[in-house]
Amino acid sequence: MLDGPGVVAALKRQGVTHAIWIPDSELGTWEGAMTAPNGLQLVRVCREGEAFAVAAGLWLGGQRPIVIVQCTGFFEAGDALRNILHDMHIPLFLIVGVRSYYLHQEGKTADSCPVFTEPILQAWRVPYVVLDPRRHTADDLAQEYRRALDEKRAGAVLIAE
């Protein structure tokens, strides 16, 4: 199960120091675990593009941040992502909530968020996996983070919602 306490514990075991985020939808349910005394250092930002800038600054300062946003915010942050990942070569890791993912798979929504999330990640050349919170665990997420870290590259986990 992908729940807040499990995700925080798994990321801390991997050495993640900060979570830069704008909580939304399902990811917002992790807030209690993030802000708990044994949680991650949580940095709230106003816009998703700002999340990438803050995370890049922390990374340059020797920290190990991750960016947590919903798919629509990920779309908004495209130029910041391009600059930081491809021009500055900072290997940030992203957790992106994909709202309406299940409804899209069933053909029961007009929400275009699930239609564009994966193609945009592919266009920006960000390796990713889709995790289903009903089947995957926080350890699966941590494994993807570790893989990106070991390969010294950016990476993303899409959380199906």
N, C-alpha and C positions, 0 to 999 in steps of 0.2 A: 504494500500500500504506500502511496505517495502522500504522506501527511506532513504537516509542519514539523513536529518534533523529530520524526525520522529523517527528513531532509536536512534539518539543521545539524543533527548529530553526524550524518554521513558526510556533509560538506566540511564540518569542522575536522573530522578525521583526515580529510584530504588537505587540510591546511588553508582552507578558504578563510579569509580574514574579514571581509566586508560583503554585504549584500546591498547593491545599489538598486533601488526599485521605486516603482509606482504600483502599489497593490491594486489589483483589479480582479474581478470575478473569482474563480477558484483559487488563484494564487493568493488572494487576500486572506483566505482562511489560514494561511501560514503565519500571519502577523504575530499572533500570540507567542508562538515558538521563537520567532525571530527576535522579539523584544524581551523575552525571558532573560533572567540573569545569566543563564548559560547559553544564550543565543549568539547569533552573529552580530557584529557591529553593523547596524542597519542605518543606511543613509537614504533618506527620502529626497527625491528631486521633484521639480515642477513639470519637466518635460522629458521625454525619453531620450532626445538628443543630448540633453544635459547628463543623463545617466552614463552615457558612453564617455563624455568628457571627464566626469568625476572618477569613473572607474579607471580611465587611462592615467589620470594623475596619481591615483593610489598605486597603480601598477608600477609607474615610473619611480615612485617613492619606496618601492620594495615590498608592497603589500600584495595580497592575492585576492582581488575582488571578483565578484560575479555580477552580472546585470540581470535583473528579473523584471520582465515587462509582459504585457499582453500583445497579441499580434498587431493590433491597430497602432499601438505605440511603437512597435518595432518598425512598422512601415514609415511612421513619421520620422524616425531616427536614421533613415537611410544614409544621408550625407555624413553624419557623424560616424556611423559605422564604417563607411567607406574610407574616410580619412584615417581613423584610428587603426582599423585592421589592415588596410592595404597600403596606405602611405606611410604611416608610422610603424607598421609591423608589430603592433601590440596584440598579443594573442588572448584577447578577452573571451570569456565563456559566458554564454547567455542561456537563460531559462525563459522560454516564451510560451505563455498560455495561448492556446488556439481555441478561442470561443467558437461554439457551434460545430465543433469538429465531428461529434457523433451524429448530430442532425444532418450535416452535410453528407456524411457517408450513407445515410438512409434516404437522401434526396428530400428531406423535410424542412429545408430552410433556404431562404433567399440571401442569407448572410454570405457576403463574398470573402470574408476573412479567411476561412479555410481554403478557399480557391487559390489565393495568392501567397500565402505564407511560405509554402515549400518552394515554389518557383522563385520567389524573391531571395530566399536563402541560397538557392542554386545560382542565381544570377550574381550574387555577391560572393560566391565561392566559399561559403561557410559550411563545413561539414556538420551534419545534424542527424539526430534520430528522433523518432516520435515515440513517446512513452505514454502508455495507457495506464492511468492511475488505478484501474481495476485489476490490472495484471502485473504491472511493474512495481518495483520497490525503490526506496531511497538509495539502496545500494546500486541499483541499475543506473540511477542518475550519477552517483559518485563515480561509477566505473567510466562513464562517458567523460566526466570532468577529468579523471586521471588519464584517460587516453589522450585527450587534447593536451594536457599538461606535459605528458611524456613525449609527445610528438612536437611540442613547442609551437602549437598552432591554435587558432581560434576554434571554437566549436559551439554547438547549440543543442539543447534538448527542447523539443516541442512537447508541451504537456497538453494532451487531448482533453478538451472540456466538452 
